């Protein structure tokens, strides 16, 4: 009888732990890394607009691909470090579940990017990337800081503008650089403030 009560109590504790983990905000993303990505995005148009840089869609495409890879590598390296070494995480794989929220948008973005490139519609890439990245921010509004959802709306609004106006050219890097530069610097600030607040609560 006592053993049964103990087993039931342990089951309730485990269930409570799962609920707490699911309701906690995800703090694995680094505000500093996101801000670094924004700084790179702001500086990229200076390089792409230089006289020595090839003004071809292929060259610009490779440059933005490199910027994207650097940002992804920096951000997910920070997540991995947080998962392995943060004392509150305890290497519980469930704590990484919020990162999965970004995968559908990233996957669709990859498919649409390939389709637009294949059909020579490079001028639509900036707007499409902004809209999907905005949706990625909105999809994580329940596990990431609440201040992030207006940032998602910002990206979608900028993306819709780039898709609708006729003068946006893929070889004109400033729309992309300014939107992602400002957006990622703002996102980095939001993440940094959120982590400081969470650390103060724990202490």
Backbone bond lengths (Angstrom), bond angles and torsions (degrees), N, CA, C in turn:
res aa  C-N    CA-C-N  psi(-1)  N-CA   C-N-CA  omega(-1)  CA-C   N-CA-C  phi
1 X - - - 1.465 - - 1.534 110.56 -
2 X 1.341 115.27 -47.57 1.465 119.84 179.54 1.525 110.29 -64.36
3 X 1.344 115.38 -41.01 1.464 119.91 179.54 1.523 111.13 -61.33
4 X 1.330 115.55 -38.35 1.466 120.12 178.76 1.522 111.19 -63.78
5 X 1.340 116.52 -41.93 1.464 120.46 178.78 1.530 110.99 -65.11
6 X 1.331 115.31 -40.19 1.469 119.30 179.17 1.525 110.43 -63.56
7 X 1.345 115.67 -44.08 1.464 120.50 179.44 1.526 110.62 -61.57
8 X 1.323 116.45 -41.96 1.464 120.98 179.59 1.532 110.96 -65.28
9 X 1.336 116.06 -40.77 1.463 120.15 179.37 1.527 111.14 -64.78
10 X 1.343 116.28 -41.40 1.462 120.13 178.23 1.524 111.35 -63.90
11 X 1.332 115.94 -38.63 1.468 120.23 177.97 1.522 111.01 -63.59
12 X 1.334 116.05 -39.85 1.461 119.81 178.58 1.528 111.32 -66.55
13 X 1.332 115.97 -39.65 1.460 120.05 178.01 1.525 110.55 -62.64
14 X 1.343 116.30 -42.49 1.458 120.61 179.39 1.521 111.01 -64.48
15 X 1.326 116.48 -41.74 1.469 120.54 178.57 1.524 110.80 -63.87
16 X 1.336 116.20 -40.71 1.460 120.52 178.40 1.523 110.76 -63.97
17 X 1.324 115.99 -39.35 1.460 120.06 178.99 1.519 110.76 -62.71
18 X 1.336 116.59 -41.80 1.466 120.89 178.72 1.523 110.59 -62.12
19 X 1.333 116.57 -43.75 1.466 120.13 179.68 1.526 111.59 -63.68
20 X 1.328 116.16 -40.46 1.461 119.95 179.39 1.518 110.46 -64.82
21 X 1.327 116.55 -43.52 1.457 120.39 179.26 1.521 111.50 -61.66
22 X 1.334 115.35 -40.18 1.461 119.78 -178.72 1.521 112.30 -70.26
23 X 1.320 116.52 -27.48 1.465 119.81 -176.70 1.522 112.99 -91.79
24 X 1.328 117.39 -12.71 1.451 120.24 -177.66 1.523 111.06 -72.40
25 X 1.312 115.38 147.23 1.450 119.59 173.69 1.519 109.36 -72.18
26 X 1.319 115.06 144.29 1.455 120.91 178.66 1.523 109.00 -81.79
27 X 1.316 117.21 125.10 1.465 121.49 -177.77 1.520 111.91 -118.23
28 X 1.329 117.20 18.92 1.457 120.05 -176.74 1.513 115.01 -77.18
29 X 1.332 116.98 -23.54 1.462 119.17 179.39 1.527 110.31 -74.79
30 X 1.318 115.57 142.19 1.461 121.31 -177.67 1.527 110.38 -96.41
31 X 1.327 115.93 125.34 1.457 119.98 175.79 1.517 111.82 -63.48
32 X 1.322 116.61 -37.49 1.466 120.38 -179.54 1.527 110.95 -65.19
33 X 1.335 116.44 -43.37 1.466 119.74 -179.82 1.526 111.16 -65.09
34 X 1.323 115.96 -39.27 1.464 118.70 178.42 1.529 110.24 -66.38
35 X 1.315 117.45 -38.22 1.464 120.86 177.46 1.528 111.18 -66.35
36 X 1.329 116.75 -35.93 1.467 120.16 176.04 1.526 110.00 -62.10
37 X 1.343 115.99 -42.53 1.460 119.65 176.65 1.518 111.85 -60.14
38 X 1.331 116.81 -40.08 1.457 120.64 177.49 1.519 112.18 -64.62
39 X 1.328 116.60 -39.62 1.461 120.71 178.35 1.523 110.89 -64.18
40 X 1.335 116.36 -41.85 1.466 120.29 177.48 1.526 110.42 -62.26
41 X 1.340 116.28 -42.54 1.468 120.30 179.49 1.525 111.11 -62.48
42 X 1.331 117.51 -38.46 1.465 120.94 178.66 1.523 111.93 -68.04
43 X 1.323 117.11 -35.29 1.465 121.18 -177.61 1.528 112.74 -81.01
44 X 1.327 116.92 -24.34 1.464 120.59 -175.92 1.524 113.53 -57.58
45 X 1.344 120.85 -43.58 1.471 119.33 178.67 1.526 113.80 -59.22
46 X 1.336 117.32 -28.91 1.459 119.82 177.51 1.522 110.79 -64.18
47 X 1.331 115.90 -37.33 1.463 120.67 178.41 1.526 110.43 -74.86
48 X 1.336 116.35 -47.35 1.464 119.90 -176.68 1.525 112.25 -67.19
49 X 1.330 117.14 -25.17 1.459 120.10 179.28 1.515 114.15 -89.34
50 X 1.331 117.22 -1.82 1.461 120.85 -179.50 1.527 110.61 -67.85
51 X 1.320 115.80 152.16 1.467 120.47 -176.69 1.525 112.03 -65.56
52 X 1.328 116.81 -28.16 1.459 119.91 -177.33 1.526 113.17 -82.82
53 X 1.342 117.04 -13.33 1.467 119.22 -177.55 1.528 109.60 -83.29
54 X 1.342 118.08 134.05 1.473 120.84 -179.32 1.531 111.58 -61.79
55 X 1.307 116.85 126.30 1.465 121.17 -179.08 1.526 110.45 -91.27
56 X 1.319 115.00 61.06 1.462 122.04 177.86 1.525 109.07 -121.42
57 X 1.322 115.96 154.87 1.467 119.35 179.29 1.525 111.19 -63.86
58 X 1.321 116.85 -34.94 1.469 119.95 -179.36 1.525 111.13 -64.56
59 X 1.331 116.46 -45.63 1.465 120.21 -179.91 1.525 110.84 -63.82
60 X 1.328 117.05 -43.10 1.462 120.35 179.24 1.528 111.11 -66.55
61 X 1.322 116.54 -36.35 1.462 120.25 179.31 1.523 110.82 -63.98
62 X 1.318 117.38 -44.25 1.455 120.86 178.47 1.529 111.32 -65.07
63 X 1.327 116.14 -36.52 1.468 119.43 179.34 1.524 111.26 -64.76
64 X 1.334 117.28 -46.26 1.469 119.90 179.58 1.525 111.07 -68.55
65 X 1.333 117.00 -31.78 1.467 119.73 175.74 1.526 110.21 -64.20
66 X 1.330 116.68 -39.54 1.466 120.88 178.16 1.526 110.89 -65.43
67 X 1.332 116.67 -42.59 1.467 120.76 177.45 1.525 110.42 -60.09
68 X 1.335 116.27 -44.96 1.466 120.99 179.94 1.525 111.17 -62.27
69 X 1.327 116.84 -44.28 1.470 120.39 -179.81 1.527 111.28 -63.17
70 X 1.331 117.06 -40.15 1.467 120.49 178.69 1.523 110.84 -63.08
71 X 1.335 116.20 -43.04 1.468 120.02 -179.23 1.525 111.24 -66.24
72 X 1.335 116.61 -44.19 1.467 120.49 179.84 1.525 110.52 -63.62
73 X 1.336 116.61 -44.57 1.464 120.84 -179.48 1.527 111.10 -61.95
74 X 1.330 116.86 -43.77 1.466 120.25 -179.37 1.522 111.32 -64.75
75 X 1.329 116.96 -46.47 1.465 120.31 -176.09 1.523 112.52 -68.15
76 X 1.335 117.14 -43.36 1.463 118.39 -177.50 1.526 112.40 -79.55
77 X 1.320 117.73 -21.36 1.468 119.74 170.17 1.524 109.92 -66.11
78 X 1.344 115.79 -38.87 1.467 119.99 177.10 1.522 110.92 -65.55
79 X 1.335 116.75 -39.22 1.467 120.64 177.43 1.528 110.17 -62.87
80 X 1.329 116.44 -43.45 1.464 120.38 -179.93 1.528 110.85 -63.34
81 X 1.318 116.79 -42.68 1.465 120.13 178.06 1.529 110.58 -61.98
82 X 1.332 116.03 -43.48 1.473 121.10 177.76 1.526 110.71 -60.22
83 X 1.324 116.96 -43.04 1.462 121.30 -178.34 1.529 111.46 -65.55
84 X 1.313 117.19 -39.27 1.459 120.66 -175.03 1.523 113.48 -81.04
85 X 1.336 117.62 -30.82 1.460 118.84 -168.15 1.524 115.37 -122.13
86 X 1.341 119.11 -10.12 1.466 119.18 179.61 1.527 109.37 -74.83
87 X 1.330 116.36 131.74 1.467 121.17 -172.98 1.526 112.91 -64.75
88 X 1.328 118.55 -31.91 1.467 121.02 -176.83 1.523 113.45 -79.83
89 X 1.323 117.11 -16.99 1.470 120.30 -174.69 1.522 111.61 -78.93
90 X 1.331 116.37 -38.87 1.465 122.76 179.58 1.530 112.08 57.44
91 X 1.321 116.35 27.04 1.467 122.85 178.72 1.529 112.48 53.51
92 X 1.321 114.69 34.42 1.467 120.92 176.80 1.525 108.30 -82.27
93 X 1.329 116.85 115.21 1.457 122.14 -174.10 1.523 112.08 -59.78
94 X 1.332 116.86 -24.46 1.466 119.94 179.60 1.519 111.89 -65.46
95 X 1.326 116.90 -23.79 1.461 120.12 179.35 1.525 111.92 -69.06
96 X 1.340 116.56 -16.02 1.464 120.42 179.65 1.527 113.06 -90.96
97 X 1.321 118.04 -4.79 1.461 121.01 -174.96 1.530 113.60 -57.38
98 X 1.346 120.41 -37.14 1.469 118.88 178.90 1.523 114.08 -59.06
99 X 1.336 117.63 -24.26 1.464 118.75 179.10 1.521 111.39 -68.16
100 X 1.334 116.71 -22.02 1.467 120.88 180.00 1.529 110.98 -68.94
101 X 1.339 117.36 -22.60 1.463 120.58 -179.25 1.521 112.33 -57.70
102 X 1.326 116.68 -28.12 1.465 120.10 -176.69 1.523 112.85 -81.88
103 X 1.332 118.08 -18.68 1.459 120.61 -172.21 1.528 114.58 -63.41
104 X 1.348 120.21 -43.94 1.476 118.72 179.99 1.524 112.98 -58.84
105 X 1.335 116.96 -45.82 1.466 119.82 -179.92 1.525 111.22 -65.16
106 X 1.333 116.78 -40.16 1.457 120.07 178.56 1.522 111.21 -64.90
107 X 1.330 116.37 -40.24 1.460 120.14 178.64 1.518 112.26 -64.49
108 X 1.338 115.88 -46.98 1.468 120.16 177.89 1.523 110.21 -63.06
109 X 1.332 116.52 -38.83 1.459 120.15 177.77 1.518 112.06 -60.62
110 X 1.330 116.84 -40.49 1.457 120.33 177.49 1.518 112.39 -64.00
111 X 1.334 116.25 -42.41 1.469 120.51 179.30 1.526 111.07 -64.20
112 X 1.342 116.46 -47.63 1.466 120.27 -179.32 1.525 111.57 -65.89
113 X 1.328 116.93 -36.02 1.463 119.82 177.31 1.519 110.66 -60.72
114 X 1.328 115.88 -47.49 1.460 119.48 178.26 1.517 112.50 -60.82
115 X 1.333 116.66 -41.34 1.467 120.67 -179.03 1.528 111.32 -66.08
116 X 1.332 117.10 -43.58 1.465 120.12 -179.51 1.522 111.55 -66.77
117 X 1.326 116.90 -40.03 1.467 120.09 178.26 1.524 110.30 -64.35
118 X 1.322 116.10 -43.47 1.463 120.00 -178.47 1.524 111.44 -62.29
119 X 1.327 116.75 -32.96 1.462 120.75 -178.97 1.529 112.90 -95.97
120 X 1.324 116.37 9.29 1.458 120.42 175.42 1.513 114.87 71.40
121 X 1.333 117.72 22.02 1.467 121.72 -178.41 1.535 110.77 -99.31
122 X 1.321 115.54 54.96 1.464 119.94 -175.99 1.528 112.95 -64.48
123 X 1.333 116.75 -30.67 1.465 119.68 -176.80 1.533 113.01 -66.88
124 X 1.323 117.28 -14.65 1.466 120.80 178.81 1.530 112.69 -89.89
125 X 1.328 116.85 -7.24 1.465 120.07 -173.53 1.530 112.46 -65.14
126 X 1.325 117.57 -45.60 1.469 119.70 -177.88 1.527 111.45 -56.94
127 X 1.332 115.69 -49.85 1.461 119.80 -178.40 1.511 112.58 -62.65
128 X 1.340 115.99 -40.46 1.461 119.83 179.62 1.525 111.04 -65.69
129 X 1.332 117.02 -43.81 1.465 120.49 178.92 1.528 111.21 -61.10
130 X 1.317 116.46 -43.21 1.470 120.01 -179.57 1.522 111.75 -63.74
131 X 1.331 116.57 -44.58 1.471 120.15 -178.98 1.524 111.39 -62.91
132 X 1.322 117.08 -45.58 1.462 120.00 -178.43 1.529 111.45 -68.91
133 X 1.322 116.83 -35.89 1.463 118.76 177.27 1.523 110.57 -67.88
134 X 1.324 115.80 -35.57 1.463 119.34 174.53 1.514 111.71 -62.53
135 X 1.339 116.76 -42.14 1.464 120.51 177.35 1.526 111.00 -64.00
136 X 1.326 116.90 -35.76 1.466 120.52 177.18 1.526 110.87 -61.69
137 X 1.322 116.83 -42.34 1.467 120.48 177.33 1.522 111.27 -65.38
138 X 1.328 117.21 -40.27 1.463 120.21 -179.95 1.524 111.89 -68.60
139 X 1.329 117.33 -35.46 1.464 120.35 -177.04 1.519 112.18 -66.54
140 X 1.326 116.83 -21.72 1.471 120.67 -178.31 1.523 112.21 -102.87
141 X 1.334 117.49 18.89 1.470 119.71 -173.67 1.526 112.93 -68.22
142 X 1.344 118.59 -16.98 1.463 120.15 -179.05 1.527 112.27 -89.51
143 X 1.323 117.40 -19.68 1.463 120.49 -178.56 1.524 112.93 -112.83
144 X 1.318 117.27 -13.46 1.458 121.76 177.46 1.530 109.09 -109.62
145 X 1.324 118.44 169.95 1.473 120.12 -178.50 1.529 112.65 -52.83
146 X 1.323 116.01 139.98 1.466 120.89 -177.88 1.522 112.07 -61.77
147 X 1.320 116.92 -27.84 1.465 120.58 -179.82 1.519 112.40 -66.97
148 X 1.343 116.83 -7.29 1.457 119.91 -177.24 1.526 112.68 -79.89
149 X 1.350 118.41 -23.61 1.463 118.11 -175.74 1.526 112.87 -67.67
150 X 1.362 120.66 -35.77 1.469 117.52 174.10 1.527 112.42 -62.08
151 X 1.330 116.25 -30.16 1.458 119.95 177.07 1.527 110.17 -66.01
152 X 1.333 116.46 -38.76 1.456 119.82 175.38 1.518 111.94 -61.57
153 X 1.325 116.66 -41.86 1.470 121.32 177.14 1.529 110.16 -62.67
154 X 1.327 116.77 -39.57 1.469 121.63 177.75 1.525 110.71 -58.84
155 X 1.329 116.94 -47.68 1.463 120.45 -179.98 1.532 111.18 -62.64
156 X 1.320 117.23 -42.62 1.465 120.51 -179.27 1.526 110.66 -65.17
157 X 1.330 117.17 -42.51 1.468 120.84 179.36 1.530 110.83 -62.90
158 X 1.322 116.70 -43.66 1.466 120.32 178.44 1.524 110.86 -65.93
159 X 1.340 116.27 -40.12 1.453 119.84 178.57 1.514 112.36 -63.97
160 X 1.331 116.57 -42.90 1.466 120.46 178.49 1.525 110.80 -62.38
161 X 1.322 116.23 -38.54 1.467 120.11 177.88 1.523 110.88 -63.49
162 X 1.338 116.38 -45.61 1.467 120.29 179.70 1.528 111.90 -63.61
163 X 1.324 117.01 -33.27 1.462 120.32 179.42 1.523 112.13 -73.78
164 X 1.333 116.78 -28.83 1.469 120.24 -172.00 1.524 114.10 -95.12
165 X 1.328 117.18 -30.12 1.468 118.17 -178.18 1.529 109.69 -83.01
166 X 1.332 117.45 145.33 1.466 120.05 -172.51 1.521 114.82 -82.68
167 X 1.330 118.46 -13.77 1.458 119.60 -170.95 1.526 114.15 -92.80
168 X 1.322 119.09 0.35 1.471 120.98 179.90 1.526 109.80 -76.90
169 X 1.325 115.76 119.37 1.463 121.54 179.78 1.525 109.60 -115.45
170 X 1.312 116.48 142.93 1.460 120.49 -178.30 1.519 111.69 -64.75
171 X 1.330 117.25 -28.58 1.463 120.14 179.67 1.528 112.38 -87.61
172 X 1.332 116.78 6.61 1.467 121.69 170.63 1.523 107.26 -105.62
173 X 1.328 118.54 98.41 1.471 121.63 -166.51 1.524 115.64 -79.62
174 X 1.327 118.96 -8.30 1.463 119.47 -171.80 1.526 114.94 -67.10
175 X 1.339 120.40 -39.65 1.477 117.85 176.99 1.528 112.57 -56.81
176 X 1.316 116.10 -45.91 1.463 121.03 179.53 1.532 110.96 -65.25
177 X 1.331 116.01 -46.29 1.455 119.78 -177.58 1.512 113.10 -64.18
178 X 1.326 116.98 -42.55 1.459 120.35 -178.45 1.525 111.93 -69.64
179 X 1.332 116.79 -45.82 1.469 119.94 -177.33 1.524 110.82 -63.66
180 X 1.329 117.01 -50.58 1.463 119.15 -178.21 1.528 111.59 -74.07
181 X 1.324 117.30 -30.65 1.455 119.13 176.93 1.518 111.87 -64.21
182 X 1.328 115.90 -53.11 1.464 120.46 179.13 1.529 110.79 -64.33
183 X 1.337 116.42 -43.71 1.463 120.48 -178.00 1.516 113.17 -63.14
184 X 1.331 117.06 -43.30 1.462 119.65 -178.10 1.525 112.37 -74.70
185 X 1.318 117.28 -32.24 1.466 118.77 173.69 1.526 110.32 -64.96
186 X 1.335 116.33 -41.32 1.467 119.77 176.76 1.524 110.93 -65.11
187 X 1.338 116.81 -42.74 1.458 120.44 178.06 1.516 112.16 -62.92
188 X 1.328 116.71 -39.24 1.456 120.35 176.90 1.514 112.13 -62.45
189 X 1.327 116.40 -40.34 1.466 120.67 177.72 1.529 110.64 -63.77
190 X 1.342 116.50 -42.54 1.473 120.92 179.77 1.526 110.54 -61.99
191 X 1.333 117.02 -46.88 1.463 120.61 -179.54 1.527 111.28 -64.03
192 X 1.325 115.99 -41.13 1.469 119.57 -178.16 1.523 110.98 -64.58
193 X 1.327 116.99 -45.37 1.465 120.47 178.51 1.530 111.21 -64.07
194 X 1.330 116.36 -37.81 1.461 120.28 -179.75 1.526 111.21 -65.81
195 X 1.328 116.89 -40.23 1.466 119.53 179.93 1.522 111.02 -68.08
196 X 1.333 116.96 -39.16 1.467 120.25 177.26 1.524 110.33 -61.54
197 X 1.339 116.42 -43.84 1.469 120.57 179.81 1.523 110.95 -62.75
198 X 1.334 117.49 -42.41 1.466 120.79 179.79 1.525 111.50 -65.88
199 X 1.332 116.70 -39.08 1.467 120.08 178.36 1.530 111.03 -64.84
200 X 1.327 116.65 -37.00 1.465 119.99 178.62 1.524 111.22 -67.35
201 X 1.342 116.44 -37.54 1.469 120.33 178.24 1.528 110.63 -64.78
202 X 1.345 116.60 -41.97 1.468 120.16 -178.94 1.527 111.70 -66.84
203 X 1.351 115.37 -33.90 1.465 118.16 -178.03 1.530 111.29 -81.20
